[in-house]
């Protein structure tokens, strides 16, 4: 049997699989022909397949709703999209079409909420969860939201000092703002510190509530919030923090009639390899079951369940496509494929925090495969992607310089955080520009359409930012 890349993938993973298939030897992404997109737009380009956003939202919502029905749970489920994950208007709009609520992280996020309201994309019934450190400016903008009719804004206190700032701003008014309390969690064992800097220490929450919140005329406690950075997963670590937060919720509920919401914070994981296997239904069932049983045992009502899904909402909608410009054999063991942009600039998560993405060739699947390192065209030694950092072999089709068609590579499920971290449209390392940004959507008849959101960044745009004439 020929050692083709196609045979390697089919022997190693279930393939085709959701989101990935082959058509005439070329990879498709969510049924979209990457061959046609390359012909039309060239490379490199970043793409977003917007219909996937709604698919993910509906899947999570249906999963939790089924669990609620199964266990006769008396609370509701609320899906919140974290705007920090991807702020682009086309992404946020795609999420809002499916009746999500929003989570904010800074005062500038409130400006985004106000803009969405002015353009008619949201109304004042929207639940807005306010996370992050609450500067005075941030709190002022939250109060401004309340003043124009957003009665479902919920200020999640990250620090005890935030309550004092909020109360000072509300003094002399008849306003009563809904608040939540964020419980600080213990980090995973391999972390650089033991307890998260975010949130109020677990053993101080009850005392803080009784002394500062309970009799405060300007606030009403509605939510207990906790956030596990590694997300919702079936691990001893997650369940330990979950159970600690659930017990704290029960203790708080016994002293607070208004408390009625339990926020799980961190989201479901997304697929970062072709062998990804996660039982979303099992996790939703276990979460709802545990909350139900604990509340019944303590004779308290079940809370409304909130999740804040950012990466889960948009991650699998994104991809970035490169062309291999050249291959270099630097020693007996190391072969390099040099691509036509910078990995540091376009997928900064990969080199900064060693985030994993699905890497697949777009073409040449019938060619034999070999191990390769992928290098960007910047002058930085860190501008690479290889097996050592990711505990996996990077195996790709081999090719020769005489091939009529270049080898194209795609990094998939890159829809979250990349543009925010790299500073989309700003100054990039070595002045290598942001690539073309392509949007794929469906028209009113369900037909796929694609359009260019923004062309590749020009030298003139970068020079203007740098102050050159």
C-alpha positions as CSV (number, residue, x, y, z in Angstrom):
1,X,0.0,0.0,0.0
2,X,1.3,3.5,-0.9
3,X,2.3,5.6,2.1
4,X,0.0,8.4,1.0
5,X,-1.1,11.2,3.3
6,X,-4.7,10.2,2.6
7,X,-4.1,6.6,3.8
8,X,-2.3,7.9,6.9
9,X,-5.3,10.0,7.9
10,X,-7.9,7.4,7.2
11,X,-5.9,4.8,9.1
12,X,-5.3,7.1,12.1
13,X,-8.7,8.8,12.4
14,X,-12.3,8.6,11.4
15,X,-12.4,10.5,8.1
16,X,-14.3,12.2,6.6
17,X,-15.6,13.8,9.8
18,X,-17.7,16.8,10.8
19,X,-16.4,19.9,9.0
20,X,-13.8,18.0,6.9
21,X,-14.0,16.0,3.7
22,X,-12.2,15.7,0.3
23,X,-13.6,16.7,-3.1
24,X,-11.5,15.9,-6.1
25,X,-8.4,15.6,-3.9
26,X,-8.9,19.0,-2.2
27,X,-10.0,19.5,1.3
28,X,-13.4,21.0,2.1
29,X,-14.2,22.9,5.3
30,X,-17.9,22.8,6.4
31,X,-18.7,21.8,2.8
32,X,-16.9,24.8,1.4
33,X,-14.4,24.2,-1.4
34,X,-11.1,25.5,-0.3
35,X,-9.8,25.0,-3.9
36,X,-12.4,27.5,-5.2
37,X,-11.6,30.0,-2.4
38,X,-7.9,29.7,-3.2
39,X,-8.5,30.3,-6.9
40,X,-10.7,33.3,-6.1
41,X,-8.8,35.0,-3.3
42,X,-5.3,33.7,-3.4
43,X,-3.3,33.1,-0.2
44,X,-2.9,33.7,2.6
45,X,-6.4,34.4,3.8
46,X,-8.4,34.0,7.0
47,X,-11.9,32.7,6.7
48,X,-15.0,32.5,8.9
49,X,-17.8,30.1,8.2
50,X,-20.6,32.0,10.0
51,X,-23.3,29.2,9.9
52,X,-21.2,27.1,12.2
53,X,-21.7,29.7,15.0
54,X,-25.5,29.1,15.1
55,X,-24.9,25.3,14.9
56,X,-22.7,25.4,18.0
57,X,-25.1,27.6,20.0
58,X,-28.1,25.4,19.2
59,X,-26.2,22.2,19.9
60,X,-25.2,23.4,23.4
61,X,-28.6,24.9,24.2
62,X,-30.4,21.7,23.1
63,X,-28.0,19.6,25.1
64,X,-28.7,21.5,28.3
65,X,-32.4,21.7,27.6
66,X,-32.6,17.9,27.2
67,X,-30.7,17.5,30.5
68,X,-33.2,19.9,32.2
69,X,-36.1,17.9,30.9
70,X,-34.6,14.6,31.8
71,X,-34.0,15.5,35.4
72,X,-37.1,17.6,35.8
73,X,-34.9,20.6,36.7
74,X,-36.9,23.7,37.7
75,X,-34.4,26.3,36.6
76,X,-33.7,27.7,33.1
77,X,-30.5,27.5,31.0
78,X,-29.0,30.8,29.6
79,X,-26.3,30.8,26.9
80,X,-24.0,33.8,27.0
81,X,-21.5,34.7,24.3
82,X,-18.1,36.2,25.5
83,X,-17.5,39.2,23.2
84,X,-13.8,39.2,24.0
85,X,-13.4,36.0,22.1
86,X,-14.1,37.6,18.8
87,X,-15.5,41.2,18.5
88,X,-16.0,41.4,14.8
89,X,-19.5,42.6,13.9
90,X,-20.2,39.7,11.5
91,X,-19.3,37.2,14.3
92,X,-21.3,38.9,17.1
93,X,-24.3,39.4,14.7
94,X,-24.2,35.7,13.8
95,X,-24.4,34.8,17.5
96,X,-27.1,37.3,18.2
97,X,-29.3,35.8,15.5
98,X,-29.7,32.8,17.9
99,X,-30.9,34.8,20.9
100,X,-27.7,34.6,23.0
101,X,-27.0,36.9,25.9
102,X,-23.7,38.7,26.1
103,X,-20.7,38.7,28.5
104,X,-18.4,41.7,28.8
105,X,-14.9,42.0,30.1
106,X,-14.0,45.8,30.1
107,X,-15.5,49.2,29.9
108,X,-14.9,49.2,26.1
109,X,-17.2,46.2,25.8
110,X,-20.0,48.4,27.1
111,X,-19.4,50.8,24.2
112,X,-19.9,47.7,21.9
113,X,-23.2,46.9,23.7
114,X,-24.4,50.5,23.3
115,X,-23.5,50.4,19.6
116,X,-25.4,47.2,19.1
117,X,-28.4,48.8,20.8
118,X,-28.3,52.0,18.7
119,X,-28.2,49.9,15.5
120,X,-31.1,47.8,16.6
121,X,-29.3,44.5,17.0
122,X,-30.2,44.0,20.6
123,X,-33.0,45.3,22.9
124,X,-33.1,46.1,26.6
125,X,-34.3,42.6,27.6
126,X,-30.8,41.3,26.9
127,X,-28.9,39.8,29.9
128,X,-25.5,41.4,30.1
129,X,-23.0,39.7,32.4
130,X,-20.2,42.2,33.4
131,X,-16.9,40.4,34.2
132,X,-13.4,41.7,34.5
133,X,-11.9,44.3,36.8
134,X,-14.4,47.1,37.4
135,X,-12.7,50.4,37.1
136,X,-14.8,53.5,37.9
137,X,-15.2,54.1,34.2
138,X,-16.5,50.6,33.6
139,X,-19.0,50.9,36.4
140,X,-20.2,54.3,35.1
141,X,-20.9,52.8,31.7
142,X,-22.8,49.8,33.2
143,X,-25.0,52.3,35.1
144,X,-25.6,54.1,31.9
145,X,-26.8,50.9,30.4
146,X,-29.2,50.5,33.3
147,X,-30.4,54.1,32.8
148,X,-31.5,53.5,29.2
149,X,-33.5,50.4,30.2
150,X,-31.1,47.4,30.5
151,X,-32.5,46.1,33.7
152,X,-30.8,42.7,33.3
153,X,-27.3,44.0,33.5
154,X,-25.5,41.9,36.1
155,X,-22.2,43.2,37.7
156,X,-20.1,40.2,38.7
157,X,-17.9,41.5,41.5
158,X,-14.3,40.3,40.9
159,X,-13.0,42.1,44.0
160,X,-14.6,43.3,47.2
161,X,-13.4,46.8,46.5
162,X,-15.7,47.0,43.4
163,X,-18.8,47.0,45.6
164,X,-17.6,50.2,47.3
165,X,-17.0,51.9,44.0
166,X,-20.4,50.8,42.7
167,X,-22.2,52.0,45.8
168,X,-20.4,55.3,45.7
169,X,-21.6,55.9,42.2
170,X,-25.2,54.9,43.1
171,X,-25.5,57.0,46.3
172,X,-28.4,59.4,46.3
173,X,-30.3,57.5,43.6
174,X,-33.1,55.0,43.8
175,X,-31.3,52.5,41.6
176,X,-30.8,48.9,42.6
177,X,-28.3,47.0,40.4
178,X,-28.2,43.2,40.1
179,X,-24.8,41.8,41.1
180,X,-23.0,38.5,41.2
181,X,-20.1,37.3,43.3
182,X,-17.2,35.5,41.6
183,X,-15.6,32.8,43.6
184,X,-11.8,32.5,43.2
185,X,-10.8,29.0,42.2
186,X,-7.6,27.0,42.9
187,X,-5.6,26.7,39.7
188,X,-4.4,23.4,38.3
189,X,-1.3,21.9,39.8
190,X,1.0,22.9,36.9
191,X,0.1,26.6,37.2
192,X,2.6,29.2,38.2
193,X,0.4,30.2,41.2
194,X,-2.1,28.4,43.4
195,X,-5.2,30.6,43.6
196,X,-6.6,32.7,40.7
197,X,-6.2,36.4,41.0
198,X,-9.7,36.8,39.8
199,X,-12.6,36.5,42.2
200,X,-13.1,36.6,45.9
201,X,-11.5,34.0,48.1
202,X,-13.8,31.1,48.7
203,X,-13.7,31.4,52.5
204,X,-14.4,35.1,52.4
205,X,-17.6,35.1,50.2
206,X,-20.2,34.4,52.9
207,X,-18.7,36.9,55.3
208,X,-18.5,39.6,52.6
209,X,-22.1,38.9,51.7
210,X,-23.4,39.3,55.2
211,X,-21.4,42.4,56.1
212,X,-21.4,44.3,52.8
213,X,-24.1,43.0,50.4
214,X,-27.0,41.7,52.4
215,X,-28.2,45.1,53.7
216,X,-26.9,47.2,50.9
217,X,-29.8,49.2,49.4
218,X,-28.2,49.7,46.0
219,X,-27.5,46.1,45.0
220,X,-29.3,42.8,44.8
221,X,-27.4,39.5,44.8
222,X,-28.5,37.3,41.8
223,X,-25.6,35.1,40.8
224,X,-22.7,33.1,42.0
225,X,-20.0,32.8,39.4
226,X,-16.9,30.6,39.1
227,X,-14.6,30.1,36.2
228,X,-12.3,27.2,35.5
229,X,-9.7,28.4,32.9
230,X,-9.3,24.9,31.3
231,X,-13.1,24.8,30.7
232,X,-15.8,22.3,31.4
233,X,-14.3,18.8,31.2
234,X,-14.7,15.5,33.0
235,X,-11.7,15.8,35.2
236,X,-11.1,15.6,39.0
237,X,-10.0,19.2,39.0
238,X,-13.1,20.5,37.3
239,X,-15.5,18.5,39.5
240,X,-13.6,19.6,42.7
241,X,-14.0,23.3,41.8
242,X,-17.6,22.7,40.6
243,X,-18.6,21.0,43.9
244,X,-16.9,23.7,45.9
245,X,-18.8,26.4,44.1
246,X,-22.1,24.5,44.3
247,X,-21.8,24.1,48.1
248,X,-21.0,27.8,48.3
249,X,-24.1,28.6,46.3
250,X,-26.3,26.5,48.6
251,X,-24.8,28.3,51.7
252,X,-25.4,31.7,50.1
253,X,-28.9,30.8,49.0
254,X,-29.9,29.9,52.5
255,X,-29.1,33.5,53.4
256,X,-30.2,35.3,50.2
257,X,-33.7,35.1,48.9
258,X,-32.8,37.0,45.7
259,X,-29.9,34.7,44.7
260,X,-31.1,32.5,41.8
261,X,-28.3,32.0,39.2
262,X,-25.3,29.7,39.1
263,X,-22.7,30.6,36.4
264,X,-20.3,28.0,35.2
265,X,-18.1,30.5,33.5
266,X,-15.5,28.6,31.3
267,X,-16.9,26.9,28.2
268,X,-17.0,23.5,26.5
269,X,-13.8,22.5,24.7
270,X,-13.5,22.6,20.9
271,X,-11.9,20.1,18.6
272,X,-8.2,20.7,18.3
273,X,-7.3,17.4,16.6
274,X,-9.0,14.9,14.4
275,X,-9.1,12.4,17.3
276,X,-11.0,14.7,19.6
277,X,-13.6,12.9,21.6
278,X,-15.8,14.8,24.1
279,X,-19.2,13.8,25.4
280,X,-21.1,17.1,25.6
281,X,-24.3,15.4,26.5
282,X,-22.7,13.5,29.4
283,X,-21.2,16.6,30.9
284,X,-24.5,18.6,30.6
285,X,-26.4,15.7,32.3
286,X,-23.9,15.5,35.1
287,X,-23.9,19.2,35.7
288,X,-27.7,19.4,35.9
289,X,-28.0,16.2,37.8
290,X,-25.5,17.3,40.5
291,X,-27.1,20.7,41.0
292,X,-30.6,19.2,41.1
293,X,-29.6,16.5,43.7
294,X,-27.7,19.0,45.9
295,X,-30.6,21.5,45.9
296,X,-33.2,18.9,46.7
297,X,-31.1,17.5,49.5
298,X,-30.8,21.0,51.0
299,X,-34.4,21.9,50.3
300,X,-33.7,24.9,48.2
301,X,-34.9,25.8,44.7
302,X,-32.7,25.0,41.7
303,X,-30.9,28.0,40.2
304,X,-30.9,29.2,36.7
305,X,-27.8,27.9,35.0
306,X,-25.6,30.3,32.9
307,X,-22.7,29.4,30.7
308,X,-20.3,31.8,29.1
309,X,-19.2,30.2,25.8
310,X,-16.6,32.2,23.8
311,X,-14.2,29.8,22.1
312,X,-16.8,27.1,21.9
313,X,-19.2,29.5,20.0
314,X,-16.8,30.8,17.4
315,X,-13.6,28.7,17.4
316,X,-14.6,26.0,14.9
317,X,-15.9,28.6,12.4
318,X,-12.4,29.9,11.6
319,X,-9.5,28.8,9.5
320,X,-6.4,30.3,7.9
321,X,-4.9,29.1,4.6
322,X,-1.3,29.4,3.6
323,X,0.8,28.5,0.6
324,X,4.2,26.7,1.0
325,X,6.7,28.9,-0.7
326,X,9.7,26.7,-0.4
327,X,11.1,23.6,1.5
328,X,14.6,23.6,3.1
329,X,16.5,20.6,4.3
330,X,18.7,22.0,7.1
331,X,20.2,18.8,8.4
332,X,19.6,15.0,8.1
333,X,16.5,15.1,10.2
334,X,14.9,18.5,9.9
335,X,12.9,19.6,6.8
336,X,11.2,23.0,6.7
337,X,8.1,24.1,4.9
338,X,8.2,27.9,4.6
339,X,4.8,29.5,4.3
340,X,3.7,32.9,2.9
341,X,3.1,34.7,6.2
342,X,4.0,34.7,9.8
343,X,2.7,32.1,12.3
344,X,3.4,34.5,15.1
345,X,1.2,37.1,13.6
346,X,-1.7,35.0,12.4
347,X,-2.0,32.3,15.0
348,X,-0.3,33.8,18.1
349,X,-1.8,31.3,20.4
350,X,0.3,28.6,18.8
351,X,3.6,30.1,19.9
352,X,2.7,32.1,22.9
353,X,0.7,29.6,25.0
354,X,1.2,26.4,22.9
355,X,-2.4,26.2,21.8
356,X,-3.2,23.4,19.4
357,X,-5.1,23.7,16.2
358,X,-6.1,21.2,13.5
359,X,-3.4,21.4,10.8
360,X,-4.2,19.8,7.5
361,X,-3.0,20.1,3.9
362,X,-5.5,21.4,1.5
363,X,-4.2,19.4,-1.5
364,X,-1.7,16.7,-2.5
365,X,-3.4,14.1,-0.2
366,X,-2.4,11.3,-2.7
367,X,1.3,12.2,-2.2
368,X,3.5,10.3,0.2
369,X,4.0,12.0,3.6
370,X,6.9,13.1,5.6
371,X,7.7,14.9,8.8
372,X,8.1,18.7,8.5
373,X,8.6,21.8,10.5
374,X,6.5,24.8,9.4
375,X,8.2,28.1,9.4
376,X,6.9,31.6,8.8
377,X,8.7,34.3,6.7
378,X,9.6,36.6,9.6
379,X,13.1,36.8,11.0
380,X,12.2,35.4,14.4
381,X,13.4,32.0,15.5
382,X,10.0,31.5,17.3
383,X,8.1,31.8,14.1
384,X,7.5,28.0,13.6
385,X,5.2,25.1,14.3
386,X,6.6,21.6,14.8
387,X,6.1,18.4,16.7
388,X,8.3,18.9,19.8
389,X,6.2,21.7,21.2
390,X,2.9,19.9,20.5
391,X,3.7,16.3,21.5
392,X,2.7,15.1,18.1
393,X,4.2,14.4,14.7
394,X,3.6,17.1,12.1
395,X,3.3,14.9,9.0
396,X,2.5,16.5,5.7
397,X,2.5,15.5,2.0
398,X,5.9,15.6,0.3
399,X,6.3,17.5,-2.9
400,X,9.0,18.6,-5.4
401,X,9.8,22.0,-6.6
402,X,8.8,20.9,-10.1
403,X,5.2,20.3,-9.1
404,X,2.8,22.5,-11.1
405,X,0.7,23.3,-8.1
406,X,2.0,24.6,-4.7
407,X,1.2,22.8,-1.5
408,X,-1.4,24.6,0.5
409,X,-1.8,24.2,4.3
410,X,-4.7,25.1,6.6
411,X,-4.8,25.8,10.3
412,X,-8.4,25.1,11.4
413,X,-10.6,26.1,14.3
414,X,-8.8,29.3,14.7
415,X,-11.9,31.5,15.1
416,X,-11.3,32.6,18.7
417,X,-8.8,35.2,20.1
418,X,-6.3,35.2,17.2
419,X,-7.2,38.6,15.8
420,X,-7.5,40.2,19.2
421,X,-4.2,38.9,20.4
422,X,-2.3,39.7,17.2
423,X,-4.0,43.1,16.9
424,X,-5.9,42.9,13.7
425,X,-5.1,45.8,11.3
426,X,-2.3,47.0,13.5
427,X,1.5,46.8,13.3
428,X,2.8,43.3,12.9
429,X,6.2,41.7,13.5
430,X,8.5,42.4,10.6
431,X,5.7,44.5,9.0
432,X,4.2,41.3,7.6
433,X,0.6,42.3,6.9
434,X,-2.7,40.9,8.2
435,X,-4.0,38.5,5.5
436,X,-7.2,38.9,3.5
437,X,-10.3,38.3,5.6
438,X,-13.0,36.2,3.9
439,X,-16.5,35.7,5.2
440,X,-18.7,32.7,4.2
441,X,-22.4,32.8,5.0
442,X,-25.7,31.6,3.6
443,X,-28.2,33.8,1.7
444,X,-31.9,33.8,2.5
445,X,-32.3,30.8,0.2
446,X,-29.6,28.8,2.0
447,X,-27.0,29.1,-0.7
448,X,-23.4,29.7,0.3
449,X,-21.9,33.1,-0.4
450,X,-18.5,34.5,0.2
451,X,-17.2,38.0,0.3
452,X,-14.1,39.8,1.3
453,X,-14.4,41.6,4.7
454,X,-11.0,43.3,4.3
455,X,-8.2,42.9,1.9
456,X,-4.6,42.2,2.9
457,X,-3.2,45.0,4.9
458,X,-1.2,47.4,2.8
459,X,2.2,49.0,3.5
460,X,0.6,52.4,3.4
461,X,-1.9,51.5,6.1
462,X,1.0,50.3,8.4
463,X,3.1,53.4,7.6
464,X,0.3,55.7,8.5
465,X,-0.1,53.9,11.9
466,X,3.6,54.4,12.4
467,X,3.5,58.1,11.7
468,X,5.1,58.1,8.3
469,X,3.6,60.3,5.5
